[in-house]
Amino acid sequence: MPFYGWLASHVPRRLLINGVTLFFAGCLLVFYVLAHMEVRIGVVFFLWVGIFNLMVPAQFWAFANDLYSPEAGKRLFVIVAFGASLGAVAGSFIDSELIAPLGVYQLMLVAAGILALSLVITNAVEQMERRRPIAAVATGAGAVQDEPLRKGDAFALVFRSRYLLLIALLMLVLNWVNTTGEYILGRTVLSAAERAVAQGTAGGLTEEEYVGEFYARFFTVVNLAGLLLQLFVVSRVLKYFGVGVAIVILPLIALGGYLIAAFYPVLAMVRWAKTAENATDYSVQNTVRQVLFLPTTREEKYKAKQAIDTFFVRAGDVLSAALVYAGTSWLALSTQGFALVNVVLVTVWLGIALLIGRQYKRLTASSGS
């Protein structure tokens, strides 16, 4: 993060985006070569993916926030986020179709090519925005600033702004809850698989096959539901109810889901509660979290957003890991116990979301957007 902040303060926007994206594409080429040299890359590649899948999307959304005013962003980000959801589905389909004829490591080259294609589109958008009439830019319809950002530490930007600090805490608690929820679901699925195999009701499947079949169906439904929500619901929620309402939808759904898991922890109920949570997270929540940065400064869009979308998100993962370790090693928490902890965390999350909604309304009102 310090290096990214330094780079953003010394190079133009286009060079920053091109350089960072090409760096990650180059990493894929290096991994491909190392794999064919039979170097063990599993752990390093896993860690790299954890960095890439936060930094590059955060940079993309910073660019999108830099281009559009809050009013335009609320309209357009719904379409952009639908593209992201569709890309997730397309990526899974491409993998399933190409992995047999090409192999695992060749897909790294495919991914590098897709990243290069995204850069072509990014630069085309940049050129289009530069050609926009000055009057359109003056009214906030677009932004053509390409100069380096002012110097300043990303974390200092976050802690200096109450609004950004609230967003950072929101992402931390959200990820803490979601990751712990995945553990609750996994634990419930495994218990159901053990019972089904022991009772002979697994249809001839082993425990591993039972779990694999469950998750295949689970993620299919989650991705499809998220896509439909993004296409038909998100724009209407933002249009008719606004950001203040949209930002509390996911914590309310999560609160209901974990209350169900705490008092009625059967697989069918936990499954549909987690399906609703994840589908809403991938659609409504994902769009809203990008909209929140529309009324911020350019430095906050690029630097602070990177800090929030990487460090604070991963901090939520770490806290969830600590909770699971403590709950299983020292506290002997049951599935219901973990669900009750999540109920408490979701209550905190809901309070933070309400505060952010008020801050967003105040910021957009003061900017006239």
GURO-977489 format. One record per residue (C-alpha): residue in one letter; z, y negated, x. Coordinates in pm, whole numbers, padded with zeros to 5 digits, always signed. Each point is the difference from the previous one (the first is absolute). Layout:
! residues N
AZYX
...
//
This chain:
! residues 369
M+00000+00000+00000
P+00074-00255+00277
F-00336+00079+00161
Y-00186-00030-00330
G+00170-00335-00066
W-00094-00123+00349
L-00361+00111-00053
A-00023-00174-00338
S+00116-00325+00164
H-00265+00013+00273
V-00322+00127-00159
P-00200-00102-00311
R+00040+00196-00324
R-00330+00185+00035
L+00075+00111+00355
L+00350+00111-00100
I-00128+00221-00284
N-00292+00137+00201
G+00212+00068+00305
V+00284+00179-00179
T-00237+00213-00212
L-00216+00095+00299
F+00315+00093+00191
F+00097+00251-00269
A-00357+00132-00023
G+00004+00043+00378
C+00326+00195-00026
L-00176+00250-00226
L-00269+00050+00263
V+00268+00056+00265
F+00178+00254-00222
Y-00330+00180-00055
V-00061+00029+00376
L+00358+00108+00072
A-00016+00266-00272
H-00312+00151+00157
M+00179-00002+00336
E+00266+00212-00175
V+00269-00266+00047
R+00286+00037-00249
I-00034-00316-00213
G+00180+00099-00321
V+00319-00206+00030
V-00172-00303+00156
F-00272+00006-00267
F+00260+00022-00279
L+00183-00305+00139
W-00331-00185+00043
V-00092+00066-00364
G+00338-00139-00105
I-00083-00326+00178
F-00367-00017-00099
N+00045+00059-00373
L+00235-00297-00023
M-00144-00249+00249
V-00368+00012-00095
P+00051-00026-00380
A+00255-00281+00059
Q-00254-00186+00211
F-00269+00050-00265
W+00224-00139-00274
A+00097-00293+00222
F-00371-00078+00033
A-00046+00025-00378
N+00302-00227-00055
D-00149-00247+00247
L-00325-00022-00198
Y+00122-00059-00353
S+00234-00229-00188
P+00291+00150-00202
E-00191-00039-00327
A-00319+00156+00138
G+00197+00272+00179
K+00175+00114-00318
R-00343+00060-00155
L-00178+00149+00299
F+00271+00213+00158
V-00005+00236-00296
I-00362+00085+00084
V+00073+00021+00373
A+00296+00234-00057
F-00221+00216-00225
G-00233+00032+00297
A+00296+00117+00209
S+00093+00262-00262
L-00360+00115-00023
G-00013+00019+00380
A+00299+00236+00000
V-00177+00231-00242
A-00328-00025+00194
G+00179+00071+00328
S+00153+00319-00136
F-00338+00110-00135
I-00176-00072+00331
D+00263+00200+00187
S-00031+00299-00232
E-00379+00001+00028
L-00035-00061+00376
I+00290+00188+00154
A-00175+00339-00026
P-00339-00099+00151
L+00135-00252+00253
G+00352+00112+00087
V+00329-00191+00022
Y-00056-00209+00312
Q-00352-00108-00094
L+00152-00169-00303
M+00164-00241+00246
L-00350-00120+00087
V-00079-00036-00370
A+00315-00208-00045
A-00091-00219+00298
G-00344-00056-00154
I+00156-00101-00333
L+00225-00249+00182
A-00306-00147+00172
L-00171-00030-00340
S+00303-00186-00136
L-00039-00251+00283
V-00363-00061-00092
I+00109-00081-00357
T+00290-00216+00122
N-00230-00210+00217
A-00250-00030-00284
V+00276-00133-00227
E+00107-00241+00273
Q-00355-00135+00024
M-00027-00036-00377
E+00324-00198-00014
R-00122-00231+00277
R-00304-00086-00211
R+00205-00090-00306
P-00030-00364-00107
I+00268-00229+00138
A+00093-00096-00357
A+00078+00365-00080
V+00223+00027+00304
A+00180-00323-00088
T+00092+00135-00342
G+00158+00307+00155
A-00284+00238-00087
G-00032+00115+00359
A+00122-00053+00352
V-00215-00023+00309
Q+00270-00069+00258
D-00070+00208+00307
E+00213-00173+00259
P+00288+00189+00166
L+00332-00011-00179
R+00288-00219+00108
K+00239+00161+00246
G+00305+00167-00146
D+00174+00337-00020
A-00081+00218-00301
F+00362+00099-00061
A+00116-00360+00034
L-00245-00093-00277
V+00149+00268-00225
F+00364-00094+00059
R-00072-00373-00029
S-00140+00032-00354
R+00217+00120-00287
Y-00315+00104-00188
L-00135+00212+00286
L+00341+00151+00070
L+00024+00108-00363
I-00346+00162+00023
A+00108+00177+00320
L+00315+00133-00169
L-00206+00105-00301
M-00235+00206+00219
L+00292+00153+00188
V+00186+00110-00314
L-00321+00107-00177
N-00096+00229+00286
W+00358+00127+00035
V+00000+00099-00366
N-00352+00144+00002
T+00051+00212+00312
T+00331+00134-00128
G-00175+00072-00329
E-00259+00208+00184
Y+00286+00201+00149
I+00152+00050-00346
L-00335+00121-00135
G-00056+00231+00298
R+00347+00151-00034
T-00052+00056-00373
V-00342+00160+00056
L+00136+00234+00267
S+00286+00112-00227
A-00247+00064-00282
A-00225+00198+00235
E+00290+00218+00118
R+00105+00074-00359
A-00357+00072-00113
V-00064+00246+00282
A+00340+00169-00046
Q-00056+00037-00375
G-00363+00110+00035
T-00136-00298-00196
A-00198-00158+00287
G-00326+00171-00097
G-00014+00196+00322
L+00038-00309+00218
T+00228-00022+00301
E+00250-00285+00024
E-00233-00190+00235
E-00299+00050-00232
Y+00205-00106-00302
V+00103-00322+00173
G-00354-00064+00127
E-00151+00048-00345
F+00261-00231-00153
Y-00069-00285+00242
A-00378+00038-00032
R+00027-00053-00375
F+00269-00266+00038
F-00202-00225+00231
T-00315+00048-00207
V+00180-00133-00308
V+00170-00281+00197
N-00327-00123+00153
L-00186+00019-00331
A+00277-00178-00189
G+00021-00269+00268
L-00375-00054-00017
L+00005-00035-00381
L+00298-00237+00010
Q-00176-00215+00259
L-00317-00008-00206
F+00139-00065-00348
V+00361-00123+00022
V+00076-00205+00311
S-00229-00294-00075
R+00136-00031-00353
V+00361+00011+00117
L-00062-00280+00251
K-00205-00202-00246
Y+00228+00017-00303
F+00345+00052+00155
G-00026-00137+00353
V+00141+00102+00337
G+00363-00034-00114
V-00041+00282-00251
A-00239+00210+00208
I+00242+00022+00292
V+00280+00156-00209
I-00215+00272-00163
L+00033+00249+00288
P+00378-00031+00047
L+00051+00044-00375
I-00214+00316+00004
A+00184+00125+00310
L+00337-00071-00160
G-00089+00210-00305
G-00143+00276+00218
Y+00304+00038+00224
L+00238-00014-00296
I-00194+00296-00140
A+00018+00178+00338
A+00374-00066+00021
F+00087+00147-00339
Y-00290+00237-00077
P-00137+00124+00336
V-00265+00248-00116
L-00335+00005+00177
A-00212-00104-00299
M+00206-00315-00058
V+00030-00094+00369
R-00373+00059+00046
W-00110-00237-00274
A+00259-00261+00095
K-00129+00003+00360
T-00361+00001-00122
A+00065-00317-00200
E+00178-00161+00295
N-00268+00080+00259
A-00294-00088-00226
T+00159-00337-00082
D+00079-00058+00368
Y-00362+00062+00101
S-00138-00230-00269
V+00221-00270-00155
Q+00248-00033+00286
N-00264+00013+00275
T-00194-00284-00161
V+00308-00212-00067
R+00132+00033+00356
Q-00328-00148+00127
V+00000-00280-00258
L+00348-00103+00119
F-00150-00132+00325
L-00255-00229-00167
P+00227-00311+00000
T+00110+00047+00365
T-00128-00173+00316
R-00267+00152+00226
E+00261+00090+00262
E+00205+00176-00266
K-00305+00182-00135
Y-00093+00152+00336
K+00320+00018+00204
A+00281+00032-00254
K-00201+00237-00219
Q-00059+00229+00299
A+00373+00004+00074
I+00087+00073-00364
D-00271+00261-00060
T+00079+00190+00321
F+00356-00047+00127
F+00180-00040-00332
V-00199+00276-00169
R+00078+00242+00284
A+00364-00115-00006
G+00011+00132-00356
D-00126+00338+00129
V+00271+00003+00267
L+00274-00080-00252
S-00128+00275-00228
A+00006+00247+00290
A+00357-00107+00080
L+00101+00042-00364
V-00151+00348-00023
Y+00163+00104+00329
A+00341-00131-00106
G-00038+00141-00350
T-00090+00349+00119
S+00214+00021+00316
W+00323-00178-00094
L+00015-00084-00369
A-00154+00317-00148
L-00189-00204-00259
S-00186+00191-00267
T-00337-00106-00137
Q+00187-00187-00273
G+00211-00173+00265
F-00306-00132+00183
A-00145-00115-00333
L+00319-00195-00078
V-00018-00171+00340
N-00357-00099-00086
V+00120-00141-00334
V+00233-00234+00191
L-00276-00099+00242
V-00246-00063-00284
T+00253-00233-00163
V+00007-00204+00322
W-00381+00014+00014
L-00025-00131-00356
G+00223-00296+00081
I-00210-00088+00306
A-00319+00026-00207
L+00136-00244-00260
L+00086-00251+00274
I-00347+00031+00155
G-00163-00059-00338
R+00188-00327-00036
Q-00083-00108+00355
Y-00370+00080-00051
K-00010-00207-00319
R+00163-00292+00180
L-00238+00020+00299
T-00317+00022-00210
A+00120-00284-00224
S+00065-00226+00298
S-00344+00076+00146
G-00171-00071-00332
S-00160+00348-00018
//
